[in-house]
């Protein structure tokens, strides 16, 4: 299982790192084909990407 943190904003990434979040992949954009069942996605997603990762 992979934990993704999605954000293009350096301040958000820095905040998440300071919180000690356990993240496997830090990405600016997420493609639904990258997400597998059981993965966790946190961060900022467009509605279309959010819907695609939940199906």
mmCIF file as gemmi writes it, N, C-alpha and C atoms, coordinates in Angstrom:
data_model
loop_
_atom_site.group_PDB
_atom_site.id
_atom_site.type_symbol
_atom_site.label_atom_id
_atom_site.label_alt_id
_atom_site.label_comp_id
_atom_site.label_asym_id
_atom_site.label_entity_id
_atom_site.label_seq_id
_atom_site.pdbx_PDB_ins_code
_atom_site.Cartn_x
_atom_site.Cartn_y
_atom_site.Cartn_z
_atom_site.occupancy
_atom_site.B_iso_or_equiv
_atom_site.pdbx_formal_charge
_atom_site.auth_seq_id
_atom_site.auth_asym_id
_atom_site.pdbx_PDB_model_num
ATOM 1 N N . UNK Axp A 1 ? 0.839 -1.179 0 1 0 ? 1 A 1
ATOM 2 C CA . UNK Axp A 1 ? 0 0 0 1 0 ? 1 A 1
ATOM 3 C C . UNK Axp A 1 ? 0.885 1.243 0 1 0 ? 1 A 1
ATOM 4 N N . UNK Axp A 2 ? 0.509 2.195 -0.815 1 0 ? 2 A 1
ATOM 5 C CA . UNK Axp A 2 ? 1.272 3.425 -0.989 1 0 ? 2 A 1
ATOM 6 C C . UNK Axp A 2 ? 0.477 4.595 -0.442 1 0 ? 2 A 1
ATOM 7 N N . UNK Axp A 3 ? 1.173 5.511 0.222 1 0 ? 3 A 1
ATOM 8 C CA . UNK Axp A 3 ? 0.556 6.747 0.693 1 0 ? 3 A 1
ATOM 9 C C . UNK Axp A 3 ? 1.062 7.874 -0.206 1 0 ? 3 A 1
ATOM 10 N N . UNK Axp A 4 ? 0.116 8.565 -0.862 1 0 ? 4 A 1
ATOM 11 C CA . UNK Axp A 4 ? 0.426 9.68 -1.741 1 0 ? 4 A 1
ATOM 12 C C . UNK Axp A 4 ? 0.07 10.988 -1.032 1 0 ? 4 A 1
ATOM 13 N N . UNK Axp A 5 ? 0.904 12.008 -1.2 1 0 ? 5 A 1
ATOM 14 C CA . UNK Axp A 5 ? 0.545 13.364 -0.783 1 0 ? 5 A 1
ATOM 15 C C . UNK Axp A 5 ? 0.594 14.209 -2.037 1 0 ? 5 A 1
ATOM 16 N N . UNK Axp A 6 ? -0.544 14.822 -2.379 1 0 ? 6 A 1
ATOM 17 C CA . UNK Axp A 6 ? -0.684 15.545 -3.639 1 0 ? 6 A 1
ATOM 18 C C . UNK Axp A 6 ? -0.78 17.043 -3.363 1 0 ? 6 A 1
ATOM 19 N N . UNK Axp A 7 ? 0.203 17.792 -3.839 1 0 ? 7 A 1
ATOM 20 C CA . UNK Axp A 7 ? 0.154 19.245 -3.737 1 0 ? 7 A 1
ATOM 21 C C . UNK Axp A 7 ? 1.232 19.848 -4.609 1 0 ? 7 A 1
ATOM 22 N N . UNK Axp A 8 ? 0.895 20.951 -5.262 1 0 ? 8 A 1
ATOM 23 C CA . UNK Axp A 8 ? 1.875 21.703 -6.039 1 0 ? 8 A 1
ATOM 24 C C . UNK Axp A 8 ? 2.427 22.857 -5.209 1 0 ? 8 A 1
ATOM 25 N N . UNK Axp A 9 ? 1.959 22.998 -3.994 1 0 ? 9 A 1
ATOM 26 C CA . UNK Axp A 9 ? 2.331 24.145 -3.166 1 0 ? 9 A 1
ATOM 27 C C . UNK Axp A 9 ? 3.445 23.777 -2.185 1 0 ? 9 A 1
ATOM 28 N N . UNK Axp A 10 ? 4.62 24.38 -2.345 1 0 ? 10 A 1
ATOM 29 C CA . UNK Axp A 10 ? 5.744 24.052 -1.467 1 0 ? 10 A 1
ATOM 30 C C . UNK Axp A 10 ? 5.419 24.23 0.02 1 0 ? 10 A 1
ATOM 31 N N . UNK Axp A 11 ? 4.61 25.224 0.351 1 0 ? 11 A 1
ATOM 32 C CA . UNK Axp A 11 ? 4.247 25.438 1.752 1 0 ? 11 A 1
ATOM 33 C C . UNK Axp A 11 ? 3.44 24.282 2.318 1 0 ? 11 A 1
ATOM 34 N N . UNK Axp A 12 ? 2.556 23.712 1.53 1 0 ? 12 A 1
ATOM 35 C CA . UNK Axp A 12 ? 1.75 22.575 1.988 1 0 ? 12 A 1
ATOM 36 C C . UNK Axp A 12 ? 2.63 21.343 2.178 1 0 ? 12 A 1
ATOM 37 N N . UNK Axp A 13 ? 3.567 21.147 1.275 1 0 ? 13 A 1
ATOM 38 C CA . UNK Axp A 13 ? 4.48 20.007 1.379 1 0 ? 13 A 1
ATOM 39 C C . UNK Axp A 13 ? 5.348 20.167 2.626 1 0 ? 13 A 1
ATOM 40 N N . UNK Axp A 14 ? 5.866 21.365 2.834 1 0 ? 14 A 1
ATOM 41 C CA . UNK Axp A 14 ? 6.701 21.611 4.009 1 0 ? 14 A 1
ATOM 42 C C . UNK Axp A 14 ? 5.907 21.38 5.293 1 0 ? 14 A 1
ATOM 43 N N . UNK Axp A 15 ? 4.672 21.863 5.33 1 0 ? 15 A 1
ATOM 44 C CA . UNK Axp A 15 ? 3.817 21.651 6.506 1 0 ? 15 A 1
ATOM 45 C C . UNK Axp A 15 ? 3.63 20.16 6.769 1 0 ? 15 A 1
ATOM 46 N N . UNK Axp A 16 ? 3.32 19.4 5.72 1 0 ? 16 A 1
ATOM 47 C CA . UNK Axp A 16 ? 3.086 17.963 5.869 1 0 ? 16 A 1
ATOM 48 C C . UNK Axp A 16 ? 4.338 17.255 6.37 1 0 ? 16 A 1
ATOM 49 N N . UNK Axp A 17 ? 5.483 17.651 5.863 1 0 ? 17 A 1
ATOM 50 C CA . UNK Axp A 17 ? 6.74 17.042 6.321 1 0 ? 17 A 1
ATOM 51 C C . UNK Axp A 17 ? 6.981 17.34 7.801 1 0 ? 17 A 1
ATOM 52 N N . UNK Axp A 18 ? 6.698 18.58 8.219 1 0 ? 18 A 1
ATOM 53 C CA . UNK Axp A 18 ? 6.878 18.952 9.624 1 0 ? 18 A 1
ATOM 54 C C . UNK Axp A 18 ? 5.938 18.205 10.552 1 0 ? 18 A 1
ATOM 55 N N . UNK Axp A 19 ? 4.791 17.799 10.028 1 0 ? 19 A 1
ATOM 56 C CA . UNK Axp A 19 ? 3.824 17.052 10.835 1 0 ? 19 A 1
ATOM 57 C C . UNK Axp A 19 ? 4.263 15.609 11.035 1 0 ? 19 A 1
ATOM 58 N N . UNK Axp A 20 ? 5.273 15.192 10.288 1 0 ? 20 A 1
ATOM 59 C CA . UNK Axp A 20 ? 5.77 13.823 10.402 1 0 ? 20 A 1
ATOM 60 C C . UNK Axp A 20 ? 4.885 12.806 9.706 1 0 ? 20 A 1
ATOM 61 N N . UNK Axp A 21 ? 4.152 13.254 8.699 1 0 ? 21 A 1
ATOM 62 C CA . UNK Axp A 21 ? 3.285 12.324 7.967 1 0 ? 21 A 1
ATOM 63 C C . UNK Axp A 21 ? 4.123 11.259 7.283 1 0 ? 21 A 1
ATOM 64 N N . UNK Axp A 22 ? 3.661 10.046 7.327 1 0 ? 22 A 1
ATOM 65 C CA . UNK Axp A 22 ? 4.339 8.934 6.662 1 0 ? 22 A 1
ATOM 66 C C . UNK Axp A 22 ? 3.85 8.884 5.217 1 0 ? 22 A 1
ATOM 67 N N . UNK Axp A 23 ? 4.651 9.402 4.312 1 0 ? 23 A 1
ATOM 68 C CA . UNK Axp A 23 ? 4.277 9.506 2.899 1 0 ? 23 A 1
ATOM 69 C C . UNK Axp A 23 ? 5.3 8.752 2.067 1 0 ? 23 A 1
ATOM 70 N N . UNK Axp A 24 ? 4.803 7.966 1.108 1 0 ? 24 A 1
ATOM 71 C CA . UNK Axp A 24 ? 5.677 7.227 0.21 1 0 ? 24 A 1
ATOM 72 C C . UNK Axp A 24 ? 6 8.012 -1.058 1 0 ? 24 A 1
ATOM 73 N N . UNK Axp A 25 ? 4.993 8.754 -1.561 1 0 ? 25 A 1
ATOM 74 C CA . UNK Axp A 25 ? 5.178 9.498 -2.812 1 0 ? 25 A 1
ATOM 75 C C . UNK Axp A 25 ? 4.621 10.893 -2.669 1 0 ? 25 A 1
ATOM 76 N N . UNK Axp A 26 ? 5.471 11.889 -2.886 1 0 ? 26 A 1
ATOM 77 C CA . UNK Axp A 26 ? 5.085 13.3 -2.892 1 0 ? 26 A 1
ATOM 78 C C . UNK Axp A 26 ? 4.923 13.686 -4.356 1 0 ? 26 A 1
ATOM 79 N N . UNK Axp A 27 ? 3.708 14.073 -4.768 1 0 ? 27 A 1
ATOM 80 C CA . UNK Axp A 27 ? 3.47 14.374 -6.182 1 0 ? 27 A 1
ATOM 81 C C . UNK Axp A 27 ? 2.706 15.688 -6.322 1 0 ? 27 A 1
ATOM 82 N N . UNK Axp A 28 ? 2.965 16.368 -7.444 1 0 ? 28 A 1
ATOM 83 C CA . UNK Axp A 28 ? 2.236 17.594 -7.755 1 0 ? 28 A 1
ATOM 84 C C . UNK Axp A 28 ? 0.921 17.311 -8.446 1 0 ? 28 A 1
ATOM 85 N N . UNK Axp A 29 ? 0.87 16.229 -9.173 1 0 ? 29 A 1
ATOM 86 C CA . UNK Axp A 29 ? -0.336 15.796 -9.885 1 0 ? 29 A 1
ATOM 87 C C . UNK Axp A 29 ? -0.463 14.293 -9.702 1 0 ? 29 A 1
ATOM 88 N N . UNK Axp A 30 ? -1.687 13.837 -9.602 1 0 ? 30 A 1
ATOM 89 C CA . UNK Axp A 30 ? -1.919 12.398 -9.447 1 0 ? 30 A 1
ATOM 90 C C . UNK Axp A 30 ? -2.784 11.905 -10.594 1 0 ? 30 A 1
ATOM 91 N N . UNK Axp A 31 ? -2.35 10.828 -11.198 1 0 ? 31 A 1
ATOM 92 C CA . UNK Axp A 31 ? -3.129 10.181 -12.249 1 0 ? 31 A 1
ATOM 93 C C . UNK Axp A 31 ? -3.791 8.95 -11.636 1 0 ? 31 A 1
ATOM 94 N N . UNK Axp A 32 ? -5.066 8.758 -11.914 1 0 ? 32 A 1
ATOM 95 C CA . UNK Axp A 32 ? -5.822 7.658 -11.311 1 0 ? 32 A 1
ATOM 96 C C . UNK Axp A 32 ? -5.162 6.306 -11.559 1 0 ? 32 A 1
ATOM 97 N N . UNK Axp A 33 ? -4.471 6.155 -12.67 1 0 ? 33 A 1
ATOM 98 C CA . UNK Axp A 33 ? -3.834 4.878 -12.978 1 0 ? 33 A 1
ATOM 99 C C . UNK Axp A 33 ? -2.682 4.551 -12.026 1 0 ? 33 A 1
ATOM 100 N N . UNK Axp A 34 ? -2.21 5.537 -11.268 1 0 ? 34 A 1
ATOM 101 C CA . UNK Axp A 34 ? -1.128 5.311 -10.302 1 0 ? 34 A 1
ATOM 102 C C . UNK Axp A 34 ? -1.636 4.725 -8.987 1 0 ? 34 A 1
ATOM 103 N N . UNK Axp A 35 ? -2.925 4.85 -8.728 1 0 ? 35 A 1
ATOM 104 C CA . UNK Axp A 35 ? -3.495 4.46 -7.446 1 0 ? 35 A 1
ATOM 105 C C . UNK Axp A 35 ? -4.037 3.042 -7.521 1 0 ? 35 A 1
ATOM 106 N N . UNK Axp A 36 ? -3.682 2.24 -6.539 1 0 ? 36 A 1
ATOM 107 C CA . UNK Axp A 36 ? -4.145 0.86 -6.442 1 0 ? 36 A 1
ATOM 108 C C . UNK Axp A 36 ? -5.082 0.719 -5.245 1 0 ? 36 A 1
ATOM 109 N N . UNK Axp A 37 ? -5.881 -0.318 -5.233 1 0 ? 37 A 1
ATOM 110 C CA . UNK Axp A 37 ? -6.764 -0.593 -4.097 1 0 ? 37 A 1
ATOM 111 C C . UNK Axp A 37 ? -5.924 -0.671 -2.826 1 0 ? 37 A 1
ATOM 112 N N . UNK Axp A 38 ? -6.366 0.001 -1.781 1 0 ? 38 A 1
ATOM 113 C CA . UNK Axp A 38 ? -5.661 -0.001 -0.51 1 0 ? 38 A 1
ATOM 114 C C . UNK Axp A 38 ? -4.712 1.171 -0.327 1 0 ? 38 A 1
ATOM 115 N N . UNK Axp A 39 ? -4.439 1.939 -1.394 1 0 ? 39 A 1
ATOM 116 C CA . UNK Axp A 39 ? -3.581 3.11 -1.284 1 0 ? 39 A 1
ATOM 117 C C . UNK Axp A 39 ? -4.325 4.233 -0.554 1 0 ? 39 A 1
ATOM 118 N N . UNK Axp A 40 ? -3.554 5.159 -0.002 1 0 ? 40 A 1
ATOM 119 C CA . UNK Axp A 40 ? -4.119 6.337 0.653 1 0 ? 40 A 1
ATOM 120 C C . UNK Axp A 40 ? -3.666 7.563 -0.115 1 0 ? 40 A 1
ATOM 121 N N . UNK Axp A 41 ? -4.622 8.454 -0.384 1 0 ? 41 A 1
ATOM 122 C CA . UNK Axp A 41 ? -4.323 9.69 -1.107 1 0 ? 41 A 1
ATOM 123 C C . UNK Axp A 41 ? -4.733 10.862 -0.228 1 0 ? 41 A 1
ATOM 124 N N . UNK Axp A 42 ? -3.784 11.77 0.037 1 0 ? 42 A 1
ATOM 125 C CA . UNK Axp A 42 ? -4.059 12.97 0.818 1 0 ? 42 A 1
ATOM 126 C C . UNK Axp A 42 ? -3.57 14.17 0.03 1 0 ? 42 A 1
ATOM 127 N N . UNK Axp A 43 ? -4.235 15.291 0.228 1 0 ? 43 A 1
ATOM 128 C CA . UNK Axp A 43 ? -3.799 16.515 -0.435 1 0 ? 43 A 1
ATOM 129 C C . UNK Axp A 43 ? -4.899 17.132 -1.255 1 0 ? 43 A 1
ATOM 130 N N . UNK Axp A 44 ? -4.481 17.893 -2.247 1 0 ? 44 A 1
ATOM 131 C CA . UNK Axp A 44 ? -5.404 18.649 -3.074 1 0 ? 44 A 1
ATOM 132 C C . UNK Axp A 44 ? -5.616 17.937 -4.405 1 0 ? 44 A 1
ATOM 133 N N . UNK Axp A 45 ? -6.862 17.563 -4.667 1 0 ? 45 A 1
ATOM 134 C CA . UNK Axp A 45 ? -7.198 16.896 -5.924 1 0 ? 45 A 1
ATOM 135 C C . UNK Axp A 45 ? -8.324 17.645 -6.624 1 0 ? 45 A 1
ATOM 136 N N . UNK Axp A 46 ? -8.275 17.674 -7.919 1 0 ? 46 A 1
ATOM 137 C CA . UNK Axp A 46 ? -9.411 18.186 -8.676 1 0 ? 46 A 1
ATOM 138 C C . UNK Axp A 46 ? -10.546 17.178 -8.539 1 0 ? 46 A 1
ATOM 139 N N . UNK Axp A 47 ? -11.755 17.655 -8.698 1 0 ? 47 A 1
ATOM 140 C CA . UNK Axp A 47 ? -12.932 16.774 -8.517 1 0 ? 47 A 1
ATOM 141 C C . UNK Axp A 47 ? -12.848 15.559 -9.427 1 0 ? 47 A 1
ATOM 142 N N . UNK Axp A 48 ? -12.436 15.728 -10.664 1 0 ? 48 A 1
ATOM 143 C CA . UNK Axp A 48 ? -12.343 14.608 -11.607 1 0 ? 48 A 1
ATOM 144 C C . UNK Axp A 48 ? -11.341 13.572 -11.119 1 0 ? 48 A 1
ATOM 145 N N . UNK Axp A 49 ? -10.195 14.023 -10.609 1 0 ? 49 A 1
ATOM 146 C CA . UNK Axp A 49 ? -9.178 13.081 -10.105 1 0 ? 49 A 1
ATOM 147 C C . UNK Axp A 49 ? -9.664 12.367 -8.855 1 0 ? 49 A 1
ATOM 148 N N . UNK Axp A 50 ? -10.343 13.091 -7.982 1 0 ? 50 A 1
ATOM 149 C CA . UNK Axp A 50 ? -10.877 12.476 -6.768 1 0 ? 50 A 1
ATOM 150 C C . UNK Axp A 50 ? -11.887 11.395 -7.12 1 0 ? 50 A 1
ATOM 151 N N . UNK Axp A 51 ? -12.775 11.7 -8.059 1 0 ? 51 A 1
ATOM 152 C CA . UNK Axp A 51 ? -13.79 10.73 -8.463 1 0 ? 51 A 1
ATOM 153 C C . UNK Axp A 51 ? -13.123 9.495 -9.097 1 0 ? 51 A 1
ATOM 154 N N . UNK Axp A 52 ? -12.113 9.707 -9.917 1 0 ? 52 A 1
ATOM 155 C CA . UNK Axp A 52 ? -11.448 8.601 -10.609 1 0 ? 52 A 1
ATOM 156 C C . UNK Axp A 52 ? -10.706 7.687 -9.62 1 0 ? 52 A 1
ATOM 157 N N . UNK Axp A 53 ? -10.166 8.243 -8.542 1 0 ? 53 A 1
ATOM 158 C CA . UNK Axp A 53 ? -9.436 7.412 -7.599 1 0 ? 53 A 1
ATOM 159 C C . UNK Axp A 53 ? -10.365 6.627 -6.688 1 0 ? 53 A 1
ATOM 160 N N . UNK Axp A 54 ? -11.604 7.047 -6.605 1 0 ? 54 A 1
ATOM 161 C CA . UNK Axp A 54 ? -12.569 6.368 -5.724 1 0 ? 54 A 1
ATOM 162 C C . UNK Axp A 54 ? -13.363 5.284 -6.429 1 0 ? 54 A 1
ATOM 163 N N . UNK Axp A 55 ? -13.168 5.126 -7.718 1 0 ? 55 A 1
ATOM 164 C CA . UNK Axp A 55 ? -13.937 4.115 -8.456 1 0 ? 55 A 1
ATOM 165 C C . UNK Axp A 55 ? -13.121 2.887 -8.739 1 0 ? 55 A 1
